[in-house]
C-alpha cells in the first residue's frame, strides 16, 4: 500500500504545477493548506547560507502560531545546493534540480520543501498569508504601548487651555477606525527584500545599511511575523497623530487635528503609509524632528541636553532614509543666529554621520529611481497653491516671520523638491507633502 501511495504521489508531481503570485505549488496549493490545517507537528531545517537561515526563522515563527514543534513533518528551506537535507530527498519530487532555485512549495510524504534563492525566496511568503494570529504576548505588550502613548499625549495636551486634548481623542479615533477597516497586509514590493535582509542580519549576516542593522536587532528579539510588524505600524501612526499637535505653536494646538485630517485625506499620504513598510517609521521620526526644530525656533533658550536629544533623534531618523538629513540642513540654513547651539548640534551630527557611513558603506548608495513631474504636480499642486494663497493673503505677517518656522519649512520644501527632481535619492513626495502640511498649519497661526 505504501509503495502504491508513493507511486501516486510521484505521478501527481509530474502533473503541471499550480502557480499563484509567483509561487509554484507541487502538487497543488490545497496540499500545503492541508498541512497547515492538520494537527501534525513540524521541525524546520534551514540551509547553510544566511538567506535560507533567515527565511527559515520566518517560516518557523509563522508556523509556530498554529502548530507545535515536533517530528511529524520536516520543513526544509533553501535549495539543493544550499540545503544538504533537501538534496537528499529531492529525487522524491521527480523534478529537475533546477526547480529548487525557483520560489515554490513542494509537499511530499511527511516533508515540505520551501525552495528558492536569495533573490526570490521571499516570494514564498505569499503561501503563509492565510495565517493571521497575533501572539498573545505581542497583543499585551503593544496594547500597553498604545494605551501609554495615548495617555501621555492626552495628559500633555490637557495642559493647553484650548480643546487640543479633545481633538487628539478624535484623531486617535480616526487611527483606530483606519486600523479596524484596513486590510492586514504583508511586506510588499521592495520592502520584501528589506524584510529578508533583516532576517539575514538576525541570524548573523553583516548589515549593509543602518536600517538593516535595526531590523536585524528587532527580529533577533521579536518573532519576525507580519502580525508584529502590523502592530508596530499602527503604533507609529498613533504617535504621528499626536505629533501633529506639536508641529504648531502652543496657542494653536487644535490646528494639528486639521493637518492630520488633511494628511489622511490625501491618497499620496495613505499609500506611503500602506502596511507594512518602513515608511511609517521614517514619517513619524521626520515629523518628530520637525516638531523639535519648530519649537526650538519658537523657544530659543535650549540646553545642551536639547541639542543632544535632537542629534540622537536626527541620526535615528536618517537610519530610515538618508534623505531626511535635509531637515537639519534646512534648519542650519535658516537659524544662523544660534551659533553655539547649532555648532554643538552640527558637530555631533557630522560625527554620527561619519561613523554610520564608515560602518555601513552602502548607506548612501543612490537607489535606481525615476522622477515623474506629472505625479509631483498632481499630488502637490493643490496644497502648494493653498500655501501661495495664504502667503499672498498675509504677506506682511509671514515676511515678519520668514526667519522663523516658516522660513525653515519653506527651505525644506524646496530641498525636498530638488531631491526628488535630482534622481539621486528616493522620491521625496511623501516627505514633501508632510512638510507642506506642517507649513500650512504654521502659516495659519
N, C-alpha and C positions, 0 to 999 in steps of 0.2 A: 504493500500500500504506500509506504514512504517513497519507494522508487517511482511509483506512478505519479505521486504528487510532485516529485522533483522534476519529472519529465514535463508535466503540465505547466509547471512554473517556468521552465526554460522555454517552452513554446510560447507562453504569454510574453516573455521578454523579447522574443523575436518579432512580435507584432509591433507595428509602428507606434512610437511613443506618443504620449499626450503632452502637449506643451501649453503652458499658460504663463503670461507675463515674463517671458524669457527663461523660465524654469521648465525643465523637462521631467516628466514623471514616468517611471517604469514600475509595473506595467501600466498603472494609471494613478490619478490623484486619489481616487477612492481607497486604494490600498494603504496609502500613507495616512489618510484620515481614519481608517480603521485602527491603525496602530496608535494614533493619538487618542482615540476613544476607548481603547482597550485598557484592561487592568494590569497589563504587563509592566514589569519594572525595566529599567534600562541602565546602561553604562556607556558613557561617551568616551571614545578613543580618538584623540587628535593625531595629526601627522607630526612631522618634525619641525616644520617651519613655523615662524611666528604667526603668519596669517591663518594657518589652519588651527593652531593652538588657540589663537584669539577667537576665531569663529566657533570653535568647539566650546569655548567658555560661554558664548552667547547661547548656543544650542542647549547646553546643559542647564543654564539659568532658565531658559524658556520652558524646557520640558519639566523642570522641577516644580513649575507652577501647577502641573496637572498630574504628574507621575512621581513614583518613588524610585529611588536608586536601587538597583539590583542586577541580577544576571540573566533575566529573561531575554532581553533584546540587546544586541550590540549595535551601537550607533557609531559609525566610522565617518570621520570628517577629513577631507583632503582629496588626494588623487593617488594614482598608482605609484607615482614617483615620490610623493611626499609621505604617504602613509603605508608602512610595510604590511599592516594588518589588512588594509584594503587590497593590496597587491595579491595577498594570499587567497582572498575569496573572489577576486574579480572574474575568474573563469566561470563561476556560477552564474554570472549575469548573461553570458552568451553575447556580450558586446565587445567591440574592439577597444583596446586600452585608451585610444584617443578620446573616447566618450567620457572618460573620467575627468577630462580637462574642461568640460562644459558644465554649467550650473544645472544640476539635476538631483532628483530624489529617487533613489532606487530601493525598492522594498524586496528583500529576499526572505527566506525562511529564518526567522529569529535574527535577522540582520537588516539594518537600514544604512544605506550609503548616502552621504551628503557630499557631492562632488563639486569640483571647480578649481579655480586658481586664484591667486591674489588679486587678479583683475576682475573676477566675476563671482566669487563665492558669495558675496553679499547679496546677490540676486536671489539666493535661496531663502532669504528672509521672508519672501512672499508666501512660502509654504506654511509659515507659523502665524500668519495674520489672524487665523481663526481663534488663536489662543489669546484671551484677554482676561487676566485675573490678577489685579494689583495685589502684591504681597501685603499681608495684614500689617507687618512691621512698617512698611512704606506708608500705608494709609494713616497709621498712628503718628508717625514722625512728621509727615507733610501736613496732616490735619493740625497738629500743634503749631507748625510753622505758619500755616495760613492764618490761624487764629491769632498768633503772636504778631504777625505783620499787620493784620487788620486792627488790632487793639492799639498797637504802637502808633500808627498813623492817626487813628481816631483820637487818641489821647493828646497828641501834639497839635492836631488841627482844632481840637476843642478849646485850646487856649486862645484861639483867634476870636475876636468879638463878632465876626460875621457868621455866615452859615456854611463855612467851608467843611466842617465835620459832617453836616447833613448831606452836602453834595458828594463827599467822599463815600458815604454809605451808598448813594445812588451809583457812583462809579464802580464800587465793589460789586454791587448787584448786577451791573452790566457785564462785568467779568464773569460772574457766576453763571449768568444766563448764557453767555457765549460758550462757557465751558460745557454746560449741560447740552447745548444744541450742536456743538462741534462734533465732527467725525473723529473717531480715535484712529489716528494715522500713524504710520511708521516713518522712519527716516527716508527721505525721498531725494532723487537727483544726486547731486554731488555730496550731499550730507551722508549718503550711504557709505561712500568711500571714506569719509572722515570718521564715521562710526566704526568701520573696520580698522582704521588706523589707531583709534583709541583703544580698541580691543587688543591690537598687537602690542601697544605700549604697556597695557595692563599685564601682559604675560612676559614682559622682559625686553621688547624691542626698543630701540633708541628713538625718541621722538624727534621729528624734523622741525616742528614748529611749537611754540608755547601752547597753542590750543590743543595739539595732540598730547602734550605732556599733561595738561589739565584734565582732558578726558580720560587719559590712561590712569591717572591718580584716582579719578572719580570711579571708574569701572573696577578698580582694584579693591575698593571698599564697599561698593554697592552693586547688586546684581544688575548687569547691563541689559535690561529688558526695556521695551518701549513703554511699559506702564510707568516705570520710574522717571523716564525722560519726559513723559507726558505730564506728570505731576510737577516736575521742575519747571517745565514750560509755563504752566499756569501760575506758579508761584512768582515767576518773573513778571507776568502780566499784572498781577495784583500789586507788586512793588511799583511797576511803571505807572499804574493808575494813581497811586499815592504821590509819586514824584512829580506828576504834572502840577500838583497844587503848590509845589515849592519852586516851580520854574518862573513864578511871577512874584512881584513884591508882596509883602505881608498884607498890605491893605486890600489887595485884590485877589486873595487866595481862591475865591469862588470861580475865577476865570479858568482855573485849572480843569474844572469839570467840562467847560465848553471846549477847551483844547483837546481833552481826552475824547470827548464825543466826536469831534471832527476827525480825530485820528481813526476811530473805529468806523466811521462812515466812509473812509477812503479805501477803495479796493487795493491800492498800492500798499497801504499800511497793513491791511489784513493779510494780503498774500505774503508779505515779507515775514509775518509772524505765524504763518501757517504751521501747525505742528507737524513733525517735530524737527526743528532746525536750531542752529546756534544763534540765529538772528535775534531771538528773544533776549538772550543774554547780552549780546552786543548792543541792542537798542536800549535795554534797561540801564546798562552801565554808561552808555553815551548820555542818556537823559540825566543820570546821577551826576556826571561830571558837569553837564550844562547847568544844573541847579546849583552846584557848589560854586562854579565860577560866576554865575549871575549874582548870587548872594554875596560873593566875595567883592564884586564890584560895588554893590549897593552898600555893603558894610566894610569900609576899607580897613578897619582895625582887625587884622587877622594875625594869629600867632604862628610860631614855628610848627606847632602841632598841626595847625590847619594846613600848612604847606606840605607837611609830611603825609598826612592823610590823603590830601589831594593828589600827591605824587603816586602813592601806592595804588589808589583807585584809577588814576590815569593809565598806569602801567598795566593794571588788570584789564582795563577797557581795551587797550591796544592788543592784548592777547587774543581777543575775539576777532579783531580786524585792525591791522596796522593803519588802515585808512583813518581811523579815529584819532590818530595823532595830530590830525589837522585841527582838532578842537583846542589843544594848548597853543598851537601855532597862532590861531586867531586871537586867543587870549593875550599872548605876548604882544601881538601887533597893535592891540587896542588898549593896553594898560601899561604904557611906558613909565608913568609917574611912580608906580610902586616898585622901585628899583630893587630894594633889599629883598622884599618878599619874592619877587619874580626871579631874582638871581638864585636864591636858595632852591626854589622850585625847579628852575631850569637846570641847575647843576645836578640835582638828584635825578631828574628825568633823563638827562643825557647819559649819566652813568648807568641807569637802569636799562635804557635802550641799547647801549653798547654791550652790556652783559648779556642781554637776551639775544642780540644779533650774533655774538660770538658763540653762545651755546646752541643757537638754532639758526644756522646759516640760511635755511630755506624760508625763514620767516617773511622776508621782503621780496620773495620771488614773485614777479608780476603774473597774475593769472591770465589765461587767454580769454579776454572779454571783448565784446564789441559795443560801441556806443550808438544808441539809437536816438537821434534828436527828436523824431516824431513821438517816441514813447515819453521822452522827458517833457516835451511841450504838452502832450496830452494829460500827463499826470500832474504837472506843476503849474500850468498856465493860470488856472483859477485861483489858487492860493497866492501866487506871485502877483496877479492882478489886484487881489484884495489888499495885499501889502502896499502896492503902489498907490492905491486909493487912500488908504489910511495915512500914508506918508504925505500925500498931497493935501488931505483934509487938515492935518495937524502938523504942518511943516515946521512952524516955529518951535513948537514944543518938542518935536523929535530932534530938530537940529540942536536944541539945547542939551539933549541927552546923547548926542552922537558918540561921545567918548565913553559912554556907559554901556549898559547891556545891549542897547540897540546897535551900537557900532560893532560890538563884539559879535553879535548874531549875524549882522549884515555881512561882515567879512567872512564868517563861517559859511554862510550860504554861497558866497562867491567861490570859496575854496572847494566846496563840495561840487559845485557846477564844473569848475575847472578839472577836478579829479575825475569826474565822470567822462568828460569830453576827451581827456588825455588818453584813455585806453590803457593806462599803466597800472590800473587798480580795478577792483570790483566796482561796478556801477554804484554810485552813491545815492541813488534815487530814494531809498527808504530813509537814510540819514538826512538827506536834503529836505525831505518832507517833514521830518521831525524838527529840524532847525527852523523851518518856515512856520510850523505851528507854534513853537515857543516864541518866535519873533512876533507873530500875530498877538499872542497873549500879552507880551510885554508892551507892545505899542498901544494896546487898549488901555493900559493903566495910566 
